[in-house]
Amino acid sequence: MQYAILIFLLAVAVVMISFLLTILIGSAWTPTPKSVVGKMLKMAGLKRGETLYDLGSGDGRIVIKAAKDFGAVSVGIEANPFLVIWSRLK
């Protein structure tokens, strides 16, 4: 039981440190509202087969929508490893 609590606290500390480091050495994650993502991609004139690069892709909502709804090849680039894991799970 004590080990489980210790492991949980360690995991929480690692997540917090990761987010703090990305804030200190970069910018904080501010997600694009879901209502705006589709409009942005339409305005960009994204077509099937084109490649979209998203620098600071966060949770991957833009690259996922571009791939699913527009048929684009999407590449997300993110510094925060936990956001990368989250976007891959999505």
Z-matrix of the N, CA and C atoms (Angstrom, degrees):
N
C 1 1.447
C 2 1.522 1 110.87
N 3 1.348 2 116.73 1 -43.98
C 4 1.460 3 120.02 2 -179.65
C 5 1.521 4 111.16 3 -64.88
N 6 1.348 5 116.67 4 -36.20
C 7 1.456 6 119.96 5 179.29
C 8 1.526 7 111.30 6 -67.65
N 9 1.314 8 116.45 7 -36.65
C 10 1.461 9 120.45 8 179.45
C 11 1.528 10 110.63 9 -64.07
N 12 1.318 11 116.18 10 -42.83
C 13 1.463 12 120.83 11 178.40
C 14 1.525 13 110.15 12 -65.40
N 15 1.309 14 117.13 13 -42.31
C 16 1.459 15 121.97 14 178.71
C 17 1.529 16 111.14 15 -62.58
N 18 1.312 17 117.35 16 -43.90
C 19 1.468 18 121.37 17 178.83
C 20 1.521 19 110.40 18 -64.80
N 21 1.328 20 117.11 19 -41.22
C 22 1.463 21 120.72 20 177.95
C 23 1.526 22 111.20 21 -61.89
N 24 1.318 23 117.01 22 -46.96
C 25 1.462 24 120.90 23 179.35
C 26 1.519 25 111.83 24 -63.67
N 27 1.316 26 116.97 25 -37.43
C 28 1.460 27 121.32 26 177.07
C 29 1.531 28 110.27 27 -64.96
N 30 1.323 29 117.32 28 -42.53
C 31 1.466 30 121.08 29 178.70
C 32 1.525 31 111.03 30 -63.16
N 33 1.330 32 116.84 31 -42.45
C 34 1.467 33 120.58 32 177.93
C 35 1.522 34 110.31 33 -62.95
N 36 1.318 35 117.23 34 -41.36
C 37 1.470 36 121.02 35 178.85
C 38 1.523 37 111.25 36 -63.43
N 39 1.318 38 117.47 37 -41.39
C 40 1.464 39 120.85 38 179.32
C 41 1.526 40 110.76 39 -63.14
N 42 1.320 41 116.76 40 -43.45
C 43 1.471 42 120.40 41 178.81
C 44 1.521 43 110.45 42 -62.98
N 45 1.318 44 117.01 43 -45.47
C 46 1.463 45 120.52 44 -179.52
C 47 1.523 46 111.45 45 -63.98
N 48 1.321 47 116.98 46 -42.46
C 49 1.463 48 120.42 47 178.90
C 50 1.523 49 110.75 48 -63.63
N 51 1.327 50 116.88 49 -39.57
C 52 1.461 51 120.64 50 178.68
C 53 1.523 52 111.13 51 -60.80
N 54 1.321 53 116.72 52 -47.17
C 55 1.455 54 119.66 53 179.30
C 56 1.523 55 111.50 54 -66.01
N 57 1.328 56 117.18 55 -40.08
C 58 1.466 57 119.85 56 178.87
C 59 1.525 58 111.61 57 -64.59
N 60 1.327 59 117.39 58 -40.42
C 61 1.463 60 119.94 59 179.13
C 62 1.516 61 111.72 60 -64.25
N 63 1.324 62 117.43 61 -41.55
C 64 1.457 63 118.50 62 179.26
C 65 1.523 64 111.34 63 -67.51
N 66 1.325 65 117.29 64 -30.70
C 67 1.464 66 119.82 65 176.26
C 68 1.524 67 110.21 66 -70.97
N 69 1.333 68 117.25 67 -41.32
C 70 1.458 69 120.77 68 -177.57
C 71 1.524 70 112.97 69 -71.94
N 72 1.332 71 117.39 70 -37.79
C 73 1.459 72 119.26 71 -177.40
C 74 1.526 73 112.94 72 -100.67
N 75 1.296 74 117.01 73 -4.05
C 76 1.456 75 121.31 74 179.48
C 77 1.510 76 108.67 75 -146.75
N 78 1.294 77 115.61 76 -146.74
C 79 1.454 78 118.80 77 177.69
C 80 1.519 79 109.72 78 -111.69
N 81 1.300 80 115.60 79 160.75
C 82 1.455 81 120.94 80 179.67
C 83 1.521 82 109.82 81 -72.95
N 84 1.321 83 116.62 82 153.06
C 85 1.456 84 121.16 83 178.68
C 86 1.520 85 109.32 84 -77.56
N 87 1.312 86 115.86 85 118.50
C 88 1.454 87 122.52 86 175.38
C 89 1.518 88 106.97 87 -123.16
N 90 1.323 89 118.32 88 102.75
C 91 1.460 90 120.28 89 -174.73
C 92 1.527 91 112.90 90 -67.89
N 93 1.321 92 115.29 91 143.14
C 94 1.461 93 121.70 92 174.33
C 95 1.534 94 107.47 93 -71.17
N 96 1.331 95 117.91 94 132.21
C 97 1.463 96 118.98 95 178.82
C 98 1.534 97 111.06 96 -58.30
N 99 1.327 98 115.97 97 139.61
C 100 1.466 99 120.62 98 -177.50
C 101 1.519 100 111.95 99 -59.62
N 102 1.333 101 117.35 100 -31.09
C 103 1.459 102 120.63 101 -179.82
C 104 1.526 103 112.48 102 -68.72
N 105 1.322 104 117.38 103 -18.84
C 106 1.462 105 121.94 104 -177.06
C 107 1.530 106 112.22 105 -94.15
N 108 1.327 107 117.93 106 -25.81
C 109 1.464 108 122.14 107 -172.41
C 110 1.523 109 111.96 108 -57.68
N 111 1.316 110 117.70 109 -50.87
C 112 1.463 111 120.91 110 -179.26
C 113 1.517 112 112.31 111 -61.90
N 114 1.332 113 116.50 112 -40.37
C 115 1.467 114 121.11 113 179.22
C 116 1.524 115 110.58 114 -63.40
N 117 1.346 116 116.58 115 -40.75
C 118 1.473 117 120.44 116 179.00
C 119 1.526 118 110.87 117 -61.71
N 120 1.328 119 116.41 118 -44.80
C 121 1.456 120 120.39 119 -177.53
C 122 1.526 121 111.60 120 -68.44
N 123 1.348 122 117.24 121 -35.55
C 124 1.469 123 120.38 122 175.58
C 125 1.520 124 110.82 123 -65.66
N 126 1.335 125 116.13 124 -43.32
C 127 1.467 126 120.40 125 179.79
C 128 1.523 127 111.58 126 -63.71
N 129 1.326 128 116.48 127 -31.97
C 130 1.469 129 120.87 128 178.89
C 131 1.526 130 111.37 129 -73.05
N 132 1.326 131 117.06 130 -14.78
C 133 1.461 132 120.54 131 -179.23
C 134 1.522 133 112.50 132 69.59
N 135 1.307 134 116.20 133 34.38
C 136 1.461 135 121.74 134 -177.86
C 137 1.522 136 110.18 135 -65.50
N 138 1.337 137 116.03 136 131.78
C 139 1.461 138 121.73 137 -178.19
C 140 1.516 139 110.45 138 -120.04
N 141 1.339 140 115.22 139 159.15
C 142 1.461 141 122.42 140 177.88
C 143 1.533 142 109.82 141 -54.74
N 144 1.340 143 115.46 142 132.14
C 145 1.456 144 121.20 143 176.75
C 146 1.527 145 114.68 144 90.29
N 147 1.324 146 117.66 145 -15.59
C 148 1.465 147 119.81 146 176.81
C 149 1.529 148 109.16 147 -73.32
N 150 1.334 149 115.41 148 161.34
C 151 1.462 150 120.47 149 -179.49
C 152 1.520 151 109.65 150 -106.84
N 153 1.324 152 114.91 151 131.86
C 154 1.457 153 121.88 152 177.80
C 155 1.517 154 108.54 153 -114.88
N 156 1.332 155 116.89 154 127.28
C 157 1.465 156 122.60 155 174.28
C 158 1.521 157 107.74 156 -108.57
N 159 1.312 158 117.12 157 130.93
C 160 1.461 159 122.20 158 177.79
C 161 1.519 160 108.51 159 -120.24
N 162 1.328 161 116.10 160 105.15
C 163 1.468 162 121.24 161 178.38
C 164 1.522 163 108.53 162 -81.42
N 165 1.315 164 116.67 163 125.13
C 166 1.457 165 120.90 164 -175.09
C 167 1.518 166 109.22 165 75.36
N 168 1.327 167 115.87 166 52.38
C 169 1.460 168 121.57 167 -171.02
C 170 1.528 169 114.69 168 -72.99
N 171 1.316 170 118.04 169 -9.82
C 172 1.460 171 120.72 170 175.59
C 173 1.514 172 112.63 171 57.81
N 174 1.324 173 116.49 172 -122.21
C 175 1.464 174 120.67 173 -178.39
C 176 1.526 175 112.71 174 -85.85
N 177 1.323 176 117.77 175 3.84
C 178 1.460 177 122.24 176 173.27
C 179 1.511 178 115.57 177 83.04
N 180 1.328 179 118.02 178 13.61
C 181 1.463 180 119.04 179 -175.10
C 182 1.525 181 113.25 180 -63.33
N 183 1.325 182 118.64 181 -32.65
C 184 1.466 183 120.78 182 -179.53
C 185 1.523 184 110.59 183 -74.78
N 186 1.329 185 117.09 184 -46.80
C 187 1.467 186 119.26 185 -178.83
C 188 1.528 187 111.41 186 -67.06
N 189 1.322 188 117.60 187 -34.10
C 190 1.466 189 120.77 188 178.85
C 191 1.528 190 110.42 189 -67.09
N 192 1.322 191 117.10 190 -45.38
C 193 1.473 192 120.83 191 179.61
C 194 1.524 193 110.69 192 -65.94
N 195 1.328 194 117.04 193 -39.50
C 196 1.468 195 120.26 194 179.22
C 197 1.519 196 111.06 195 -62.40
N 198 1.309 197 116.77 196 -39.75
C 199 1.462 198 120.78 197 -179.51
C 200 1.527 199 111.40 198 -73.54
N 201 1.327 200 117.06 199 -45.31
C 202 1.468 201 120.53 200 -175.69
C 203 1.529 202 112.62 201 -72.68
N 204 1.314 203 116.91 202 -49.88
C 205 1.463 204 120.66 203 -171.44
C 206 1.528 205 114.28 204 -91.31
N 207 1.346 206 117.39 205 -25.77
C 208 1.456 207 120.14 206 -176.12
C 209 1.525 208 113.08 207 -112.14
N 210 1.314 209 117.42 208 -9.06
C 211 1.464 210 121.24 209 179.15
C 212 1.513 211 113.79 210 70.67
N 213 1.315 212 116.53 211 23.64
C 214 1.456 213 121.01 212 -179.19
C 215 1.527 214 110.82 213 -85.50
N 216 1.322 215 115.53 214 155.32
C 217 1.458 216 121.08 215 169.90
C 218 1.521 217 105.23 216 -82.78
N 219 1.316 218 118.05 217 120.07
C 220 1.460 219 121.45 218 -172.66
C 221 1.516 220 111.39 219 -116.25
N 222 1.325 221 115.13 220 134.77
C 223 1.464 222 122.06 221 178.42
C 224 1.521 223 107.93 222 -126.67
N 225 1.332 224 116.48 223 118.93
C 226 1.451 225 121.18 224 176.88
C 227 1.517 226 109.93 225 -103.26
N 228 1.326 227 116.02 226 135.78
C 229 1.466 228 121.86 227 179.03
C 230 1.523 229 107.20 228 -120.60
N 231 1.340 230 115.52 229 119.42
C 232 1.466 231 120.95 230 -175.01
C 233 1.520 232 109.64 231 -140.19
N 234 1.347 233 116.81 232 138.46
C 235 1.463 234 122.32 233 -179.07
C 236 1.526 235 112.45 234 -85.69
N 237 1.317 236 117.34 235 -28.82
C 238 1.458 237 120.94 236 -176.41
C 239 1.530 238 109.53 237 -82.46
N 240 1.326 239 117.65 238 114.20
C 241 1.462 240 120.01 239 -175.74
C 242 1.523 241 113.75 240 -63.50
N 243 1.315 242 118.40 241 -28.62
C 244 1.457 243 120.62 242 -179.75
C 245 1.531 244 111.27 243 -74.29
N 246 1.319 245 117.25 244 -33.55
C 247 1.469 246 119.69 245 174.44
C 248 1.526 247 110.52 246 -70.39
N 249 1.325 248 117.04 247 -32.91
C 250 1.467 249 120.38 248 175.76
C 251 1.531 250 109.66 249 -63.27
N 252 1.312 251 116.43 250 -46.29
C 253 1.470 252 120.71 251 178.57
C 254 1.525 253 110.06 252 -61.53
N 255 1.327 254 116.98 253 -43.95
C 256 1.466 255 121.36 254 -179.99
C 257 1.533 256 110.96 255 -60.67
N 258 1.334 257 116.77 256 -44.69
C 259 1.464 258 119.56 257 -178.84
C 260 1.518 259 111.80 258 -67.44
N 261 1.318 260 117.77 259 -35.34
C 262 1.457 261 120.45 260 177.49
C 263 1.522 262 111.82 261 -68.91
N 264 1.325 263 116.66 262 -33.31
C 265 1.463 264 120.08 263 176.35
C 266 1.522 265 111.33 264 -67.99
N 267 1.320 266 116.18 265 -34.24
C 268 1.461 267 120.60 266 179.39
C 269 1.507 268 109.95 267 -70.04
